[in-house]
């Protein structure tokens, strides 16, 4: 017995939205990035578009095209995970403009300035 297409779409949408919401909650809890409902909506839409593109490739190209797409996605995922890991281990921390002062060059007193030798 096959599931109705509407049920399949609803379940897939729920899974993609839940994964996106879980990532946003993790960002909020860990204090990295910004969490927003629009991120969940755009991530869900992007996930659904990606799955739709995979379905089109699968229907048009068969097993070989599906294998190529999976390999490309797997390689991109490995590169993204490695980049995120390297960033997490990096001592460099990028600051937002509001953390270092205005565009006019004002300095935030919370950021210590380096000591000047002999002065």
SEZA-253546 format. One record per atom (N, C-alpha, C): atom name; x, y, z; residue in three letters; residue number from 1. Coordinates in steps of 0.02 Angstrom, whole numbers. Each point is the difference from the previous one (the first is absolute). Layout:
# residues N
name_u_v_w_resn_resi
CA_X_Y_Z_ala_NUM;
...
END
This chain:
# residues 119
name_u_v_w_resn_resi
N_42_-59_0_unk_1;
CA_-42_59_0_unk_1;
C_44_62_0_unk_1;
N_-11_44_-48_unk_2;
CA_39_62_-6_unk_2;
C_-34_57_37_unk_2;
N_41_43_29_unk_3;
CA_-28_59_34_unk_3;
C_-22_50_-51_unk_3;
N_-50_39_18_unk_4;
CA_-24_52_-45_unk_4;
C_52_55_-6_unk_4;
N_7_30_-60_unk_5;
CA_51_52_-10_unk_5;
C_-6_58_49_unk_5;
N_-61_20_17_unk_6;
CA_-9_55_47_unk_6;
C_28_-17_69_unk_6;
N_-8_-62_20_unk_7;
CA_27_-21_66_unk_7;
C_76_-1_-2_unk_7;
N_28_-25_-55_unk_8;
CA_73_-1_-7_unk_8;
C_28_70_2_unk_8;
N_-30_46_-36_unk_9;
CA_24_70_-1_unk_9;
C_-5_30_70_unk_9;
N_-55_-13_35_unk_10;
CA_-8_27_68_unk_10;
C_53_-28_47_unk_10;
N_14_-64_-4_unk_11;
CA_49_-30_45_unk_11;
C_70_26_-16_unk_11;
N_17_4_-64_unk_12;
CA_66_26_-20_unk_12;
C_8_72_22_unk_12;
N_-52_41_-9_unk_13;
CA_2_69_22_unk_13;
C_11_5_75_unk_13;
N_-35_-41_37_unk_14;
CA_7_-1_73_unk_14;
C_71_-19_21_unk_14;
N_28_-50_-32_unk_15;
CA_68_-22_16_unk_15;
C_51_56_-15_unk_15;
N_-6_31_-58_unk_16;
CA_47_53_-20_unk_16;
C_-8_60_47_unk_16;
N_-61_19_16_unk_17;
CA_-12_57_45_unk_17;
C_26_-15_70_unk_17;
N_-9_-61_24_unk_18;
CA_24_-19_66_unk_18;
C_76_2_3_unk_18;
N_33_-24_-52_unk_19;
CA_73_3_-3_unk_19;
C_24_73_1_unk_19;
N_-33_43_-38_unk_20;
CA_19_70_-2_unk_20;
C_-11_33_68_unk_20;
N_-57_-14_31_unk_21;
CA_-14_28_66_unk_21;
C_50_-24_52_unk_21;
N_20_-63_-4_unk_22;
CA_50_-27_47_unk_22;
C_66_36_-7_unk_22;
N_20_15_-62_unk_23;
CA_62_37_-11_unk_23;
C_-5_71_28_unk_23;
N_-57_32_-9_unk_24;
CA_-10_67_27_unk_24;
C_1_0_76_unk_24;
N_-30_-50_31_unk_25;
CA_1_-6_73_unk_25;
C_72_-10_24_unk_25;
N_38_-42_-36_unk_26;
CA_70_-11_18_unk_26;
C_40_65_-5_unk_26;
N_-13_39_-52_unk_27;
CA_34_65_-7_unk_27;
C_-16_45_59_unk_27;
N_-63_1_20_unk_28;
CA_-21_43_56_unk_28;
C_33_-23_65_unk_28;
N_-2_-65_13_unk_29;
CA_27_-27_62_unk_29;
C_76_10_3_unk_29;
N_34_-12_-55_unk_30;
CA_73_7_-1_unk_30;
C_23_72_-8_unk_30;
N_-46_45_-16_unk_31;
CA_18_70_-7_unk_31;
C_40_16_-62_unk_31;
N_-10_-39_-53_unk_32;
CA_34_14_-62_unk_32;
C_-50_22_-52_unk_32;
N_16_50_-37_unk_33;
CA_-47_23_-52_unk_33;
C_-61_32_31_unk_33;
N_-49_8_-41_unk_34;
CA_-64_28_22_unk_34;
C_-56_-49_-17_unk_34;
N_-48_-6_43_unk_35;
CA_-56_-44_-12_unk_35;
C_-61_41_-19_unk_35;
N_-35_-24_-51_unk_36;
CA_-57_38_-24_unk_36;
C_-48_-48_-35_unk_36;
N_-64_15_4_unk_37;
CA_-51_-41_-32_unk_37;
C_8_0_-76_unk_37;
N_22_57_-27_unk_38;
CA_9_2_-72_unk_38;
C_55_-48_-23_unk_38;
N_49_-13_43_unk_39;
CA_51_-50_-17_unk_39;
C_-30_-69_-6_unk_39;
N_-46_-17_45_unk_40;
CA_-33_-65_-3_unk_40;
C_-41_-6_-64_unk_40;
N_-36_53_-17_unk_41;
CA_-41_-1_-60_unk_41;
C_43_-5_-63_unk_41;
N_54_39_-4_unk_42;
CA_42_-2_-60_unk_42;
C_39_-66_-4_unk_42;
N_23_-26_57_unk_43;
CA_34_-65_-1_unk_43;
C_-47_-56_-22_unk_43;
N_-62_3_24_unk_44;
CA_-49_-50_-19_unk_44;
C_-15_4_-75_unk_44;
N_-9_60_-24_unk_45;
CA_-13_8_-72_unk_45;
C_60_-25_-41_unk_45;
N_60_16_21_unk_46;
CA_60_-23_-35_unk_46;
C_6_-76_1_unk_46;
N_-15_-30_57_unk_47;
CA_2_-73_5_unk_47;
C_-50_-33_-45_unk_47;
N_-60_28_-3_unk_48;
CA_-52_-28_-43_unk_48;
C_18_9_-74_unk_48;
N_29_58_-17_unk_49;
CA_21_10_-70_unk_49;
C_56_-48_-19_unk_49;
N_46_-13_46_unk_50;
CA_53_-48_-13_unk_50;
C_-27_-70_-10_unk_50;
N_-48_-20_42_unk_51;
CA_-30_-66_-8_unk_51;
C_-40_-4_-65_unk_51;
N_-33_54_-19_unk_52;
CA_-37_1_-63_unk_52;
C_49_-6_-59_unk_52;
N_57_35_4_unk_53;
CA_50_-5_-53_unk_53;
C_28_-71_-5_unk_53;
N_10_-32_57_unk_54;
CA_23_-69_-1_unk_54;
C_-52_-46_-32_unk_54;
N_-63_12_14_unk_55;
CA_-53_-41_-30_unk_55;
C_-2_9_-76_unk_55;
N_10_62_-23_unk_56;
CA_1_13_-72_unk_56;
C_60_-35_-32_unk_56;
N_59_5_31_unk_57;
CA_60_-34_-27_unk_57;
C_-10_-75_-1_unk_57;
N_-29_-26_54_unk_58;
CA_-12_-72_4_unk_58;
C_-48_-23_-55_unk_58;
N_-52_39_-13_unk_59;
CA_-49_-19_-51_unk_59;
C_30_7_-70_unk_59;
N_40_51_-11_unk_60;
CA_27_13_-67_unk_60;
C_62_-42_-16_unk_60;
N_43_-9_50_unk_61;
CA_64_-30_-15_unk_61;
C_10_-71_25_unk_61;
N_-44_-24_40_unk_62;
CA_7_-68_24_unk_62;
C_50_-7_57_unk_62;
N_24_-61_9_unk_63;
CA_43_-17_57_unk_63;
C_68_34_-5_unk_63;
N_28_5_-60_unk_64;
CA_67_30_-7_unk_64;
C_-1_74_20_unk_64;
N_-50_37_-23_unk_65;
CA_-4_71_18_unk_65;
C_-11_8_75_unk_65;
N_-41_-42_29_unk_66;
CA_-12_3_72_unk_66;
C_64_-13_38_unk_66;
N_40_-48_-22_unk_67;
CA_64_-15_33_unk_67;
C_47_60_-5_unk_67;
N_3_32_-57_unk_68;
CA_44_58_-8_unk_68;
C_-22_58_46_unk_68;
N_-65_11_4_unk_69;
CA_-25_54_44_unk_69;
C_16_-16_72_unk_69;
N_-10_-62_21_unk_70;
CA_15_-19_69_unk_70;
C_74_9_15_unk_70;
N_43_-19_-46_unk_71;
CA_72_8_11_unk_71;
C_19_73_5_unk_71;
N_-28_41_-43_unk_72;
CA_14_72_2_unk_72;
C_-24_31_66_unk_72;
N_-59_-19_22_unk_73;
CA_-26_26_63_unk_73;
C_41_-25_59_unk_73;
N_23_-62_-3_unk_74;
CA_42_-27_54_unk_74;
C_66_36_3_unk_74;
N_30_13_-57_unk_75;
CA_63_37_-2_unk_75;
C_-8_71_27_unk_75;
N_-54_33_-20_unk_76;
CA_-13_68_25_unk_76;
C_-12_0_75_unk_76;
N_-33_-51_26_unk_77;
CA_-12_-5_72_unk_77;
C_65_-9_37_unk_77;
N_45_-43_-26_unk_78;
CA_65_-10_33_unk_78;
C_39_65_1_unk_78;
N_1_36_-55_unk_79;
CA_36_64_-3_unk_79;
C_-30_50_50_unk_79;
N_-66_3_4_unk_80;
CA_-33_47_46_unk_80;
C_15_-18_73_unk_80;
N_-2_-64_16_unk_81;
CA_14_-22_69_unk_81;
C_73_15_18_unk_81;
N_46_-14_-46_unk_82;
CA_70_16_13_unk_82;
C_11_75_9_unk_82;
N_-32_40_-41_unk_83;
CA_7_73_6_unk_83;
C_-28_24_66_unk_83;
N_-57_-27_21_unk_84;
CA_-29_20_64_unk_84;
C_45_-22_58_unk_84;
N_29_-59_-6_unk_85;
CA_46_-24_53_unk_85;
C_62_43_4_unk_85;
N_29_17_-57_unk_86;
CA_59_43_0_unk_86;
C_-16_69_28_unk_86;
N_-59_26_-15_unk_87;
CA_-20_65_27_unk_87;
C_-8_-5_76_unk_87;
N_-31_-54_23_unk_88;
CA_-11_-8_72_unk_88;
C_67_-6_37_unk_88;
N_50_-31_-30_unk_89;
CA_65_-9_32_unk_89;
C_46_61_-10_unk_89;
N_-17_44_-44_unk_90;
CA_41_58_-16_unk_90;
C_0_50_58_unk_90;
N_58_29_15_unk_91;
CA_2_52_53_unk_91;
C_-29_66_-24_unk_91;
N_-12_8_-64_unk_92;
CA_-27_62_-27_unk_92;
C_-74_5_15_unk_92;
N_-22_55_27_unk_93;
CA_-71_12_13_unk_93;
C_-19_66_-32_unk_93;
N_-46_-3_-46_unk_94;
CA_-23_60_-34_unk_94;
C_-50_37_44_unk_94;
N_5_66_1_unk_95;
CA_-44_41_41_unk_95;
C_-48_38_-45_unk_95;
N_-59_13_25_unk_96;
CA_-48_41_-36_unk_96;
C_21_73_5_unk_96;
N_-21_40_-46_unk_97;
CA_18_71_-1_unk_97;
C_-21_33_65_unk_97;
N_-58_-17_27_unk_98;
CA_-24_32_61_unk_98;
C_44_-19_60_unk_98;
N_40_-53_-5_unk_99;
CA_44_-20_54_unk_99;
C_65_39_1_unk_99;
N_21_27_-57_unk_100;
CA_64_35_-3_unk_100;
C_-8_75_-10_unk_100;
N_-59_24_-7_unk_101;
CA_-10_72_-8_unk_101;
C_-39_15_-62_unk_101;
N_-12_63_-11_unk_102;
CA_-39_21_-58_unk_102;
C_44_4_-61_unk_102;
N_-31_13_-56_unk_103;
CA_37_6_-63_unk_103;
C_45_61_1_unk_103;
N_-14_48_44_unk_104;
CA_40_61_4_unk_104;
C_66_-12_36_unk_104;
N_8_-60_30_unk_105;
CA_64_-17_32_unk_105;
C_-1_4_75_unk_105;
N_-57_8_32_unk_106;
CA_-3_1_73_unk_106;
C_22_-68_27_unk_106;
N_34_1_55_unk_107;
CA_27_-61_30_unk_107;
C_-43_-20_59_unk_107;
N_-15_-63_5_unk_108;
CA_-39_-27_57_unk_108;
C_48_-9_58_unk_108;
N_-18_27_59_unk_109;
CA_44_-3_58_unk_109;
C_9_-71_26_unk_109;
N_-44_-47_-18_unk_110;
CA_5_-68_25_unk_110;
C_57_-38_-34_unk_110;
N_24_24_-56_unk_111;
CA_53_-34_-36_unk_111;
C_67_30_20_unk_111;
N_43_-39_33_unk_112;
CA_64_29_22_unk_112;
C_44_16_-60_unk_112;
N_33_57_4_unk_113;
CA_46_20_-53_unk_113;
C_69_-27_18_unk_113;
N_41_-16_-50_unk_114;
CA_67_-25_15_unk_114;
C_43_54_33_unk_114;
N_44_-22_44_unk_115;
CA_44_47_34_unk_115;
C_51_27_-50_unk_115;
N_15_64_6_unk_116;
CA_49_32_-43_unk_116;
C_68_-2_35_unk_116;
N_52_-29_-32_unk_117;
CA_65_-5_32_unk_117;
C_28_70_14_unk_117;
N_26_10_61_unk_118;
CA_32_63_19_unk_118;
C_-49_57_10_unk_118;
N_-65_-15_1_unk_119;
CA_-46_56_7_unk_119;
C_-49_-13_50_unk_119;
END
